[in-house]
Amino acid sequence: MQTLKAEDLTETYGTKVLFQKINFLINEQDRIGLIGTNGTGKTSLLNVLAKVSPQDSGQIETPKNYTVGYLRQTPALDANLTILDAIFAGSQRVFKTIRFYERALANYSQAPENEENQRQFEIAEQQMNQEDAWTAESDVKTILTQLHITNLNQKIGTLSGGQQKRVDLAQTLIQAPDLLMLDEPTNHLDFDSIAWLEQYLTSYKGALLIVTHDRYFLDRVANQIWELSFGKLRQYPGNYQAYVTKKATQDEQEAVQSQKEKRLYKQELAWMKRGPQGRGTKQQARINRFETLSDSVNAPAQSTDNIAVQLGQQRLGKKVIEFKHASLNLGSHIILKDFSELIQADERVGITGNNGTGKSTLLNVIAKLQPLDSGIIDIGETVKLGYYTQKIEPIPEDKRIISYLSEVGSGVLNTNGEHISVTNLLEQFLFPRSMHGTLIRKLSGGEKRRLYLLKILMQQPNVLLLDEPTNDLDIGTLTVLEDYLAHFNGTVITVSHDRYFLNKVAEHLLIFEGQGKINRFTGLFTDYLHQQNQTAAQPDSHDKNEPKTTPKKVTTTAHQKEKLTYAEQLEWQHIESDIDKLENKKADLQKQMNDNSENYGKLADLQKNIDNLDSEIDEKMTRWEYLSQYVDD
């Protein structure tokens, strides 16, 4: 069994502790979703595991020949190479093997009688067999096709940032390492590519460690959630939904414990003020306990709880944005073709579709950054735009966080007309008070984007344009943003590929299909996807070449079934508790694996038991999904 073991890993950034003495195991078939607020060290942990940067202290142990594949947020591909050449120029073992084989083959072809050439060629063939590298090129082409990269002779330098990320993803997946680490893999992917990637990872043989904001992706792929927060790593069995449930329970328990500590602290403080007579062993022990309790009660709050952000907005008239017969071409690409649309006050519009079809361009047209070729766009007189773009404005690196926001104002008014200070706003957007004086250059990329978003919201717009807001923002920030939008008294127009986010914030959808074709849909985005999948699955009733068949009579089908049988009702009553018990057993076995990390024989037995439990859990979940269809709400 291939297992990575980390002991007492510690990493700092300047004076900030990212993680301190964390311990964990990563076993075969682990599917780990790593979450945490931007700046807590998620990418730093991946860099340490991939040996991109060394840890400050601690150890990482792996078996011999253990391989790690790492998709970074920013690709490092040679801009002068073609797509295929750039992929095979990678430093990973499989690509080194292929390049060695190609050199050996060339030398052998030129001088087959040379004994050294013969020997090198035989070695190269053996390595190709060991690496199973013969089908690498066809596998790469298959993956690229699924990611909508088809012109393999195109130079890397001519690709967009999103296209480069997809090429980098293909290069990472083809390695098939023991541990596959993916940092925001769904950024810039179309929905069918995300669905394909979910399926691909579900059947992946090695271990996965994934950082992503895509909560539906985590639900479908992860079987563990690791939360990195305030230097500590907490591990939760199950997918993202299971994590949310367990986290809520844990937060409630911690809140109760905190109240108990505060009550006890008041009692002990009163005792201390009376001045204990003498300093015997019992009294001194009580004083020591008081000091420990004081440290706990008076420690700075460490919370990532979401706080409701409700800022006031200027009044918005009924007329907001109207397109009349708008047309726009960019080169050979048709963006808008005789497009007419009326967007009114308080509407929630989601814009989605394939990459390169003009979604961001539409926002630029609304923001008057891109003129139309013909037609009219009419913006209401009361409209005050706030535009969150994919590429943030230049931020002065030597300014401090609080100074940067103070340029907008000393604070804002909330929906009740009450003044909210910049300090309070920063805390609501998950910047603890200890960070307010931090220089901006010390922030992570995600923290800078969060700060940029807050600056836009502080300007109190009544029409918000959001271009891929989920890219590079953590789940905690997205939850704060979703809550803000739920209470926002204005119009929101969002470009996004994030299914969960679109479901939360969009009521009307504009689906860009390319070359000026734009479909409209009212309802949840997942309903639209479901409708599309059903349409694609139905045979074409107009196909004249299809042989006619007589429908068979079906006596019992899932569609005819209307309610649970009595036996199924009994099964439904305890199936959730059965799943919980299995999850708890799995968590106990994982704890045993941590306790027996040096006993590889014991680890193998425990892993076998976990695999069996995973199968049972999968069967139960499949059964739960079936039964739930017929449960009366």
Secondary structure, 3 states (H helix, E strand, C coil): CCCEEEEEEEEEECCEEEEEEEEEEECCCCEEEEECCCCCCHHHHHHHHCCCCCCCEEEEECCCCCCEEEECCCCCCCCCCEHHHHHHCCCCHHHHHHHHHHHHHHHHHHCCCCHHHHHHHHHHHHHHHHHCCCCHHHHHHHHHHHCCCCCCCCEHHHCCHHHHHHHHHHHHHCCCCCEEEEECCCCCCCHHHHHHHHHHHHCCCCEEEEECCCHHHHHHHCCEEEEEECEEEEEEECCHHHHHHHHHHHHHHHHHHHHHHHHHHHHHHHHHHHCCCCCCHHHHHHHHHHHHHHHHHCCCCCCCCCCCCCECCCCCCCEEEEEEEEEEEECCEEEEEEEEEEEECCCEEEEEECCCCCHHHHHHHHCCCCCCCEEEEEECCCCCEEEECCCCCCCCCCCEHHHHHHCCCCEEEECCCCEEEHHHHHHHCCCCHHHCCCEHHHCCHHHHHHHHHHHHHHCCCCEEEEECCCCCCCHHHHHHHHHHHHCCCCEEEEECCCHHHHHHHCCEEEEEEECCEEEEEECCHHHHHHHHHHHHHCCCCCCCCCCCCCCCCCCCCCCCCCCCCHHHHHHHHHHHHHHHHHHHHHHHHHHHHHHCCCCHHHHHHHHHHHHHHHHHHHHHHHHHHHHHCCCCC
